[in-house]
Amino acid sequence: MSFATAAPKPRRTGRTATIVVLVIVVVLAGLVVVAEFVLRGVVDRIIAQQVEQSLPQGTQGTVTAHADGIVIPQLISGTLDRVDIASSKITVDGVPLAADVTVHDVPVDGKGDVRDVDGTVTLASGSVKDLARYSPLFDRLSLVDGGVQLSGSTAVLGYDISYLANGTVTAQSDGKGITITPKAVRITNSALDLKVDSIPGVTNTPVPVCTAQFLPESLRVRSLDVTASRAEVRITADELPLSEQGLQTVGSCG
């Protein structure tokens, strides 16, 4: 008499465990993606709000911010590698402009300095006319390719004259301002028949304009690119305080 031996059932424990692990990994990966998406939005908003609240006196506007790269490991390390900050509509002492700035090594806790600040401030041609009020020499100021056109009045040989001049615009070596130098000048008084090649005190007379008084103390003007439609100003800083007090403390020209 013989008994048949039942075939052993295949073990599925190992395969089931593998499937469970894979499901867990997929779920965790999904949670990380969601967390990254949510945290990125939160981080960007917090940075933008902090910048808006810390703008120097006389500066108003809204900004956007974007932290580059994957945010979660940067938050864990306590420092954001790179943040791009921009505003398409901001006013400085009533002058409208746009700004694009990149900063590095941004402390997550908002304390300390950011580094390697590099940005561009752009003024449209319609905004530049308001800058004439910062110099008693000019009545009006407008952009031309490679420089500016300015008008004003002065006295020459006992005559009160009005003039129109083209001038160059350069960044000052210390980065605290720009210098406007009138070049070709012509008299616009229609009743005066004066023929002069230059006007003393106007032609080739550098006129400094202090920009440091509108910028956080550490920022410097490095270069300008001027066309008839816009003026683009590059600003930089090796370090810039991230605190409200640091950003609201503006520079001076002495």
NORNOR-V133780 format. One record per pair of residues at least 12 apart in sequence whose C-alpha atoms are under 10 Angstrom apart, sorted by the first residue. I is the first residue (numbers start at 0). J is the second residue. D is the distance in whole Angstrom. If there is no record, write none. Layout:
# NORNOR-V133780
{{I | J | D} {I | J | D}}
This chain:
# NORNOR-V133780
{{31 | 71 | 9} {32 | 71 | 10} {34 | 70 | 10} {34 | 71 | 8} {35 | 69 | 7} {35 | 70 | 6} {35 | 71 | 6} {35 | 72 | 10} {36 | 69 | 10} {36 | 70 | 9} {36 | 71 | 10} {38 | 70 | 7} {38 | 71 | 8} {38 | 74 | 9} {39 | 65 | 8} {39 | 66 | 7} {39 | 67 | 9} {39 | 68 | 10} {39 | 69 | 8} {39 | 70 | 6} {39 | 71 | 8} {40 | 64 | 10} {40 | 65 | 9} {40 | 66 | 9} {42 | 64 | 9} {42 | 65 | 8} {42 | 66 | 8} {42 | 70 | 8} {42 | 74 | 9} {42 | 79 | 10} {42 | 107 | 9} {43 | 63 | 7} {43 | 64 | 5} {43 | 65 | 5} {43 | 66 | 6} {43 | 67 | 10} {43 | 82 | 9} {43 | 83 | 10} {43 | 84 | 9} {44 | 62 | 9} {44 | 63 | 8} {44 | 64 | 7} {44 | 65 | 9} {45 | 63 | 10} {45 | 64 | 9} {45 | 109 | 10} {46 | 62 | 9} {46 | 63 | 8} {46 | 64 | 6} {46 | 65 | 8} {46 | 66 | 9} {46 | 82 | 9} {46 | 84 | 9} {46 | 105 | 10} {46 | 107 | 9} {46 | 109 | 9} {47 | 61 | 8} {47 | 62 | 6} {47 | 63 | 5} {47 | 64 | 5} {47 | 65 | 9} {47 | 83 | 10} {47 | 84 | 7} {47 | 85 | 9} {47 | 86 | 10} {48 | 61 | 8} {48 | 62 | 8} {48 | 63 | 9} {48 | 64 | 9} {49 | 62 | 10} {49 | 109 | 9} {49 | 241 | 9} {49 | 242 | 9} {49 | 243 | 8} {50 | 62 | 8} {50 | 63 | 9} {50 | 64 | 9} {50 | 84 | 9} {50 | 241 | 9} {50 | 242 | 9} {50 | 243 | 8} {50 | 246 | 8} {51 | 63 | 9} {51 | 243 | 10} {52 | 243 | 7} {52 | 246 | 10} {52 | 247 | 9} {53 | 241 | 9} {53 | 242 | 8} {53 | 243 | 5} {53 | 244 | 7} {53 | 245 | 8} {53 | 246 | 6} {53 | 247 | 6} {53 | 248 | 10} {54 | 91 | 10} {54 | 214 | 9} {54 | 215 | 9} {54 | 243 | 8} {54 | 244 | 10} {54 | 245 | 10} {54 | 246 | 6} {54 | 247 | 6} {54 | 248 | 9} {54 | 249 | 10} {55 | 91 | 9} {55 | 212 | 10} {55 | 213 | 7} {55 | 214 | 7} {55 | 215 | 7} {55 | 243 | 9} {55 | 244 | 9} {55 | 245 | 9} {55 | 246 | 6} {55 | 247 | 4} {55 | 248 | 7} {55 | 249 | 7} {56 | 91 | 9} {56 | 92 | 8} {56 | 213 | 8} {56 | 214 | 10} {56 | 246 | 10} {56 | 247 | 7} {56 | 248 | 9} {56 | 249 | 9} {57 | 90 | 8} {57 | 91 | 6} {57 | 92 | 5} {57 | 93 | 8} {57 | 94 | 10} {57 | 213 | 8} {57 | 247 | 10} {58 | 89 | 7} {58 | 90 | 6} {58 | 91 | 4} {58 | 92 | 6} {58 | 93 | 8} {58 | 94 | 9} {58 | 95 | 10} {58 | 213 | 8} {58 | 214 | 9} {58 | 247 | 10} {59 | 88 | 9} {59 | 89 | 6} {59 | 90 | 5} {59 | 91 | 7} {59 | 92 | 9} {59 | 93 | 9} {59 | 95 | 9} {60 | 86 | 7} {60 | 87 | 9} {60 | 88 | 6} {60 | 89 | 4} {60 | 90 | 6} {60 | 91 | 9} {60 | 95 | 9} {60 | 96 | 10} {60 | 97 | 10} {61 | 85 | 9} {61 | 86 | 6} {61 | 87 | 8} {61 | 88 | 7} {61 | 89 | 7} {61 | 90 | 10} {62 | 84 | 7} {62 | 85 | 6} {62 | 86 | 5} {62 | 87 | 8} {62 | 88 | 8} {62 | 89 | 8} {62 | 97 | 10} {62 | 98 | 9} {62 | 99 | 10} {63 | 83 | 8} {63 | 84 | 6} {63 | 85 | 5} {63 | 86 | 6} {63 | 87 | 9} {63 | 99 | 10} {64 | 82 | 7} {64 | 83 | 6} {64 | 84 | 4} {64 | 85 | 6} {64 | 86 | 9} {64 | 99 | 10} {64 | 100 | 10} {64 | 101 | 10} {65 | 81 | 8} {65 | 82 | 6} {65 | 83 | 5} {65 | 84 | 7} {65 | 85 | 9} {65 | 101 | 10} {66 | 79 | 7} {66 | 80 | 8} {66 | 81 | 6} {66 | 82 | 4} {66 | 83 | 7} {66 | 84 | 9} {66 | 101 | 10} {66 | 102 | 10} {66 | 103 | 10} {66 | 105 | 9} {67 | 79 | 8} {67 | 80 | 7} {67 | 81 | 5} {67 | 82 | 6} {67 | 83 | 8} {67 | 103 | 10} {68 | 80 | 8} {68 | 81 | 8} {68 | 82 | 9} {73 | 104 | 10} {73 | 105 | 10} {73 | 106 | 10} {73 | 107 | 9} {74 | 106 | 9} {74 | 107 | 7} {74 | 108 | 9} {75 | 107 | 9} {76 | 106 | 9} {76 | 107 | 9} {77 | 104 | 9} {77 | 105 | 9} {77 | 106 | 6} {77 | 107 | 5} {77 | 108 | 7} {77 | 109 | 10} {78 | 103 | 9} {78 | 104 | 6} {78 | 105 | 5} {78 | 106 | 5} {78 | 107 | 5} {78 | 108 | 8} {78 | 109 | 10} {78 | 113 | 10} {79 | 102 | 9} {79 | 103 | 7} {79 | 104 | 6} {79 | 105 | 5} {79 | 106 | 6} {79 | 107 | 7} {79 | 113 | 10} {80 | 102 | 8} {80 | 103 | 5} {80 | 104 | 5} {80 | 105 | 7} {80 | 106 | 9} {80 | 113 | 10} {80 | 114 | 10} {81 | 101 | 7} {81 | 102 | 6} {81 | 103 | 4} {81 | 104 | 6} {81 | 105 | 7} {81 | 113 | 9} {81 | 114 | 9} {81 | 115 | 10} {81 | 116 | 10} {82 | 100 | 8} {82 | 101 | 6} {82 | 102 | 5} {82 | 103 | 6} {82 | 104 | 8} {82 | 105 | 7} {82 | 113 | 10} {82 | 116 | 10} {83 | 99 | 7} {83 | 100 | 6} {83 | 101 | 5} {83 | 102 | 7} {83 | 103 | 9} {83 | 117 | 10} {83 | 118 | 9} {84 | 98 | 8} {84 | 99 | 6} {84 | 100 | 5} {84 | 101 | 6} {84 | 102 | 8} {84 | 118 | 9} {85 | 97 | 8} {85 | 98 | 6} {85 | 99 | 4} {85 | 100 | 6} {85 | 101 | 9} {85 | 118 | 9} {85 | 119 | 10} {85 | 120 | 10} {86 | 98 | 5} {86 | 99 | 7} {86 | 100 | 9} {86 | 120 | 10} {87 | 99 | 8} {87 | 120 | 10} {87 | 121 | 9} {90 | 126 | 10} {91 | 213 | 7} {91 | 214 | 9} {92 | 129 | 10} {92 | 130 | 10} {92 | 213 | 8} {93 | 126 | 9} {93 | 129 | 8} {93 | 130 | 10} {94 | 122 | 9} {94 | 125 | 10} {94 | 126 | 6} {94 | 127 | 8} {94 | 128 | 9} {94 | 129 | 7} {94 | 130 | 8} {95 | 121 | 9} {95 | 122 | 7} {95 | 123 | 8} {95 | 125 | 9} {95 | 126 | 6} {95 | 127 | 9} {95 | 129 | 9} {96 | 120 | 7} {96 | 121 | 6} {96 | 122 | 5} {96 | 123 | 7} {96 | 125 | 10} {96 | 126 | 7} {96 | 127 | 9} {96 | 230 | 10} {96 | 231 | 10} {97 | 119 | 8} {97 | 120 | 6} {97 | 121 | 5} {97 | 122 | 7} {97 | 123 | 9} {97 | 231 | 10} {98 | 118 | 7} {98 | 119 | 6} {98 | 120 | 4} {98 | 121 | 6} {98 | 122 | 9} {98 | 231 | 10} {98 | 232 | 9} {98 | 233 | 10} {98 | 234 | 10} {99 | 117 | 9} {99 | 118 | 5} {99 | 119 | 5} {99 | 120 | 7} {99 | 121 | 9} {99 | 233 | 10} {99 | 234 | 10} {100 | 116 | 7} {100 | 117 | 6} {100 | 118 | 4} {100 | 119 | 6} {100 | 120 | 8} {100 | 233 | 10} {100 | 234 | 9} {100 | 235 | 9} {101 | 114 | 9} {101 | 115 | 8} {101 | 116 | 6} {101 | 117 | 5} {101 | 118 | 6} {101 | 119 | 9} {101 | 235 | 9} {102 | 114 | 6} {102 | 115 | 6} {102 | 116 | 5} {102 | 117 | 7} {102 | 118 | 9} {102 | 235 | 10} {102 | 236 | 9} {102 | 237 | 10} {102 | 238 | 9} {102 | 239 | 9} {103 | 115 | 6} {103 | 116 | 7} {103 | 117 | 9} {103 | 237 | 10} {103 | 238 | 9} {104 | 116 | 10} {104 | 238 | 10} {105 | 241 | 8} {106 | 241 | 8} {108 | 241 | 10} {109 | 240 | 9} {109 | 241 | 6} {109 | 242 | 7} {109 | 243 | 9} {110 | 240 | 8} {110 | 241 | 6} {110 | 242 | 6} {110 | 243 | 10} {111 | 238 | 10} {111 | 239 | 9} {111 | 240 | 6} {111 | 241 | 6} {111 | 242 | 7} {111 | 245 | 10} {112 | 237 | 10} {112 | 238 | 6} {112 | 239 | 5} {112 | 240 | 4} {112 | 241 | 5} {112 | 242 | 8} {112 | 245 | 9} {113 | 236 | 9} {113 | 237 | 8} {113 | 238 | 6} {113 | 239 | 5} {113 | 240 | 6} {113 | 241 | 6} {114 | 235 | 10} {114 | 236 | 7} {114 | 237 | 6} {114 | 238 | 4} {114 | 239 | 6} {114 | 240 | 9} {114 | 241 | 10} {115 | 235 | 7} {115 | 236 | 6} {115 | 237 | 5} {115 | 238 | 6} {115 | 239 | 8} {116 | 217 | 10} {116 | 218 | 8} {116 | 234 | 8} {116 | 235 | 5} {116 | 236 | 5} {116 | 237 | 6} {116 | 238 | 7} {116 | 239 | 7} {117 | 218 | 9} {117 | 219 | 10} {117 | 221 | 10} {117 | 233 | 7} {117 | 234 | 6} {117 | 235 | 5} {117 | 236 | 7} {117 | 237 | 9} {118 | 218 | 10} {118 | 220 | 10} {118 | 232 | 8} {118 | 233 | 6} {118 | 234 | 5} {118 | 235 | 6} {118 | 236 | 9} {119 | 220 | 10} {119 | 222 | 10} {119 | 223 | 9} {119 | 231 | 7} {119 | 232 | 6} {119 | 233 | 5} {119 | 234 | 6} {119 | 235 | 9} {120 | 220 | 10} {120 | 223 | 10} {120 | 230 | 8} {120 | 231 | 6} {120 | 232 | 5} {120 | 233 | 6} {120 | 234 | 7} {121 | 223 | 10} {121 | 224 | 10} {121 | 225 | 10} {121 | 229 | 7} {121 | 230 | 6} {121 | 231 | 5} {121 | 232 | 6} {121 | 233 | 9} {122 | 225 | 10} {122 | 228 | 9} {122 | 229 | 6} {122 | 230 | 5} {122 | 231 | 7} {122 | 232 | 8} {123 | 142 | 9} {123 | 226 | 10} {123 | 227 | 9} {123 | 228 | 6} {123 | 229 | 4} {123 | 230 | 7} {123 | 231 | 9} {124 | 140 | 10} {124 | 141 | 7} {124 | 142 | 6} {124 | 143 | 9} {124 | 225 | 10} {124 | 226 | 9} {124 | 227 | 7} {124 | 228 | 5} {124 | 229 | 5} {124 | 230 | 7} {125 | 140 | 10} {125 | 141 | 8} {125 | 142 | 9} {125 | 228 | 8} {125 | 229 | 9} {126 | 140 | 10} {126 | 141 | 9} {126 | 142 | 10} {126 | 229 | 9} {126 | 230 | 10} {127 | 139 | 9} {127 | 140 | 7} {127 | 141 | 6} {127 | 142 | 7} {127 | 147 | 9} {127 | 229 | 9} {127 | 230 | 8} {128 | 140 | 5} {128 | 141 | 6} {128 | 142 | 8} {128 | 149 | 9} {129 | 141 | 9} {130 | 208 | 9} {131 | 149 | 8} {131 | 150 | 9} {131 | 151 | 10} {131 | 208 | 10} {133 | 207 | 10} {133 | 208 | 7} {133 | 209 | 9} {134 | 179 | 10} {134 | 206 | 8} {134 | 207 | 8} {134 | 208 | 7} {134 | 209 | 10} {135 | 151 | 9} {135 | 152 | 10} {135 | 206 | 10} {136 | 149 | 9} {136 | 150 | 9} {136 | 151 | 6} {136 | 152 | 8} {136 | 153 | 8} {136 | 200 | 9} {136 | 201 | 8} {136 | 206 | 8} {137 | 149 | 6} {137 | 150 | 6} {137 | 151 | 5} {137 | 152 | 8} {137 | 153 | 10} {137 | 162 | 10} {137 | 163 | 10} {137 | 164 | 10} {137 | 201 | 10} {137 | 206 | 10} {138 | 150 | 6} {138 | 151 | 5} {138 | 152 | 8} {138 | 161 | 10} {139 | 151 | 7} {139 | 163 | 9} {140 | 163 | 10} {140 | 164 | 10} {140 | 165 | 10} {141 | 165 | 10} {141 | 227 | 8} {141 | 228 | 9} {141 | 229 | 10} {142 | 165 | 9} {142 | 166 | 10} {142 | 225 | 7} {142 | 226 | 7} {142 | 227 | 5} {142 | 228 | 7} {142 | 229 | 7} {142 | 230 | 8} {143 | 165 | 8} {143 | 166 | 9} {143 | 167 | 10} {143 | 225 | 7} {143 | 226 | 6} {143 | 227 | 4} {143 | 228 | 8} {143 | 229 | 9} {143 | 230 | 9} {144 | 167 | 10} {144 | 224 | 9} {144 | 225 | 6} {144 | 226 | 4} {144 | 227 | 5} {144 | 228 | 8} {144 | 229 | 9} {144 | 230 | 10} {145 | 165 | 10} {145 | 166 | 9} {145 | 167 | 7} {145 | 168 | 8} {145 | 223 | 9} {145 | 224 | 7} {145 | 225 | 5} {145 | 226 | 6} {145 | 227 | 8} {145 | 230 | 9} {146 | 165 | 7} {146 | 166 | 6} {146 | 167 | 5} {146 | 168 | 6} {146 | 169 | 9} {146 | 179 | 9} {146 | 180 | 9} {146 | 181 | 10} {146 | 223 | 9} {146 | 224 | 9} {146 | 225 | 6} {146 | 226 | 7} {146 | 227 | 8} {146 | 230 | 9} {147 | 164 | 8} {147 | 165 | 6} {147 | 166 | 5} {147 | 167 | 6} {147 | 168 | 7} {147 | 179 | 8} {147 | 180 | 9} {147 | 181 | 9} {147 | 225 | 8} {147 | 226 | 9} {147 | 227 | 8} {147 | 230 | 10} {148 | 163 | 7} {148 | 164 | 6} {148 | 165 | 4} {148 | 166 | 6} {148 | 167 | 9} {148 | 181 | 8} {148 | 182 | 10} {148 | 183 | 10} {148 | 184 | 10} {148 | 227 | 10} {149 | 162 | 8} {149 | 163 | 6} {149 | 164 | 5} {149 | 165 | 6} {149 | 166 | 7} {149 | 179 | 10} {149 | 181 | 8} {149 | 184 | 9} {150 | 162 | 6} {150 | 163 | 4} {150 | 164 | 6} {150 | 165 | 9} {150 | 181 | 10} {150 | 184 | 9} {150 | 185 | 10} {150 | 186 | 10} {150 | 187 | 9} {151 | 163 | 7} {151 | 164 | 9} {151 | 186 | 10} {151 | 187 | 10} {151 | 201 | 9} {152 | 186 | 9} {152 | 187 | 10} {152 | 188 | 10} {152 | 201 | 10} {153 | 198 | 9} {153 | 199 | 9} {153 | 200 | 9} {153 | 201 | 9} {154 | 198 | 9} {154 | 199 | 9} {154 | 200 | 10} {155 | 193 | 10} {155 | 195 | 10} {155 | 198 | 7} {155 | 199 | 8} {155 | 200 | 10} {156 | 193 | 10} {158 | 191 | 9} {158 | 193 | 9} {159 | 188 | 9} {159 | 191 | 9} {160 | 186 | 7} {160 | 187 | 8} {160 | 188 | 6} {160 | 189 | 10} {160 | 190 | 10} {160 | 191 | 8} {160 | 193 | 9} {160 | 198 | 10} {161 | 185 | 9} {161 | 186 | 6} {161 | 187 | 5} {161 | 188 | 6} {161 | 189 | 9} {161 | 191 | 10} {162 | 184 | 7} {162 | 185 | 6} {162 | 186 | 4} {162 | 187 | 5} {162 | 188 | 8} {162 | 198 | 9} {162 | 201 | 10} {163 | 181 | 9} {163 | 183 | 8} {163 | 184 | 6} {163 | 185 | 5} {163 | 186 | 6} {163 | 187 | 7} {164 | 180 | 10} {164 | 181 | 6} {164 | 182 | 6} {164 | 183 | 6} {164 | 184 | 4} {164 | 185 | 6} {164 | 186 | 9} {164 | 197 | 10} {164 | 201 | 9} {164 | 202 | 8} {165 | 179 | 10} {165 | 180 | 8} {165 | 181 | 6} {165 | 182 | 6} {165 | 183 | 6} {165 | 184 | 7} {165 | 185 | 9} {165 | 202 | 10} {166 | 178 | 10} {166 | 179 | 6} {166 | 180 | 5} {166 | 181 | 4} {166 | 182 | 5} {166 | 183 | 7} {166 | 184 | 9} {166 | 202 | 9} {166 | 203 | 9} {166 | 204 | 10} {166 | 205 | 10} {167 | 179 | 6} {167 | 180 | 5} {167 | 181 | 7} {167 | 182 | 7} {167 | 203 | 10} {167 | 205 | 9} {167 | 225 | 10} {168 | 180 | 7} {168 | 181 | 9} {168 | 205 | 9} {168 | 206 | 10} {168 | 207 | 10} {168 | 222 | 10} {168 | 223 | 8} {168 | 224 | 9} {168 | 225 | 8} {169 | 207 | 10} {169 | 220 | 10} {169 | 221 | 9} {169 | 222 | 7} {169 | 223 | 7} {169 | 224 | 9} {169 | 225 | 10} {170 | 207 | 10} {170 | 208 | 10} {170 | 210 | 10} {170 | 219 | 9} {170 | 220 | 6} {170 | 221 | 6} {170 | 222 | 6} {170 | 223 | 7} {170 | 232 | 9} {170 | 233 | 10} {171 | 207 | 8} {171 | 208 | 9} {171 | 209 | 9} {171 | 210 | 10} {171 | 219 | 9} {171 | 220 | 8} {171 | 221 | 8} {171 | 222 | 9} {172 | 219 | 10} {172 | 220 | 9} {172 | 221 | 8} {172 | 222 | 10} {173 | 219 | 8} {173 | 220 | 8} {173 | 221 | 9} {173 | 252 | 10} {174 | 209 | 10} {174 | 210 | 9} {174 | 211 | 8} {174 | 217 | 10} {174 | 218 | 8} {174 | 219 | 4} {174 | 220 | 4} {174 | 221 | 6} {174 | 222 | 9} {174 | 234 | 8} {174 | 235 | 9} {174 | 252 | 10} {175 | 207 | 10} {175 | 208 | 9} {175 | 209 | 6} {175 | 210 | 6} {175 | 211 | 5} {175 | 212 | 8} {175 | 213 | 10} {175 | 214 | 9} {175 | 216 | 9} {175 | 217 | 10} {175 | 218 | 8} {175 | 219 | 6} {175 | 220 | 6} {175 | 221 | 9} {175 | 250 | 8} {175 | 251 | 7} {175 | 252 | 6} {175 | 253 | 9} {176 | 207 | 7} {176 | 208 | 6} {176 | 209 | 4} {176 | 210 | 5} {176 | 211 | 6} {176 | 212 | 9} {176 | 219 | 8} {176 | 220 | 7} {176 | 221 | 9} {176 | 251 | 9} {176 | 252 | 8} {177 | 205 | 10} {177 | 206 | 8} {177 | 207 | 6} {177 | 208 | 5} {177 | 209 | 7} {177 | 210 | 7} {177 | 211 | 10} {177 | 220 | 8} {177 | 221 | 9} {177 | 222 | 9} {177 | 223 | 9} {177 | 232 | 10} {178 | 204 | 10} {178 | 205 | 6} {178 | 206 | 5} {178 | 207 | 4} {178 | 208 | 6} {178 | 209 | 9} {179 | 203 | 9} {179 | 204 | 8} {179 | 205 | 6} {179 | 206 | 5} {179 | 207 | 6} {179 | 208 | 8} {180 | 201 | 8} {180 | 202 | 7} {180 | 203 | 6} {180 | 204 | 6} {180 | 205 | 4} {180 | 206 | 6} {180 | 207 | 9} {181 | 197 | 10} {181 | 198 | 10} {181 | 200 | 10} {181 | 201 | 6} {181 | 202 | 5} {181 | 203 | 5} {181 | 204 | 7} {181 | 205 | 7} {181 | 206 | 8} {182 | 197 | 8} {182 | 198 | 10} {182 | 201 | 8} {182 | 202 | 5} {182 | 203 | 6} {182 | 204 | 8} {182 | 205 | 10} {183 | 196 | 8} {183 | 197 | 8} {183 | 198 | 10} {183 | 201 | 10} {183 | 202 | 7} {183 | 203 | 9} {184 | 196 | 7} {184 | 197 | 6} {184 | 198 | 7} {184 | 201 | 8} {184 | 202 | 7} {184 | 203 | 10} {185 | 197 | 8} {185 | 198 | 9} {186 | 198 | 9} {207 | 252 | 10} {208 | 252 | 9} {209 | 250 | 9} {209 | 251 | 8} {209 | 252 | 6} {209 | 253 | 9} {210 | 249 | 10} {210 | 250 | 8} {210 | 251 | 8} {210 | 252 | 8} {211 | 249 | 7} {211 | 250 | 5} {211 | 251 | 5} {211 | 252 | 7} {212 | 248 | 9} {212 | 249 | 6} {212 | 250 | 5} {212 | 251 | 5} {212 | 252 | 7} {213 | 247 | 10} {213 | 248 | 9} {213 | 249 | 6} {213 | 250 | 7} {213 | 251 | 9} {214 | 234 | 10} {214 | 246 | 8} {214 | 247 | 8} {214 | 248 | 8} {214 | 249 | 5} {214 | 250 | 6} {214 | 251 | 9} {215 | 236 | 10} {215 | 239 | 8} {215 | 240 | 9} {215 | 244 | 10} {215 | 245 | 7} {215 | 246 | 5} {215 | 247 | 6} {215 | 248 | 6} {215 | 249 | 4} {215 | 250 | 6} {215 | 251 | 10} {216 | 236 | 9} {216 | 239 | 8} {216 | 240 | 9} {216 | 245 | 8} {216 | 246 | 8} {216 | 247 | 8} {216 | 248 | 6} {216 | 249 | 4} {216 | 250 | 4} {216 | 251 | 8} {217 | 235 | 8} {217 | 236 | 6} {217 | 237 | 8} {217 | 238 | 7} {217 | 239 | 6} {217 | 240 | 8} {217 | 245 | 9} {217 | 246 | 9} {217 | 248 | 9} {217 | 249 | 8} {217 | 250 | 7} {218 | 234 | 6} {218 | 235 | 6} {218 | 236 | 5} {218 | 237 | 8} {218 | 238 | 9} {218 | 239 | 8} {218 | 246 | 10} {218 | 249 | 9} {218 | 250 | 8} {219 | 233 | 8} {219 | 234 | 5} {219 | 235 | 5} {219 | 236 | 6} {219 | 237 | 10} {219 | 250 | 9} {220 | 232 | 7} {220 | 233 | 6} {220 | 234 | 5} {220 | 235 | 7} {220 | 236 | 9} {221 | 233 | 6} {221 | 234 | 6} {221 | 235 | 7} {221 | 236 | 10} {222 | 234 | 8} {222 | 235 | 10}}
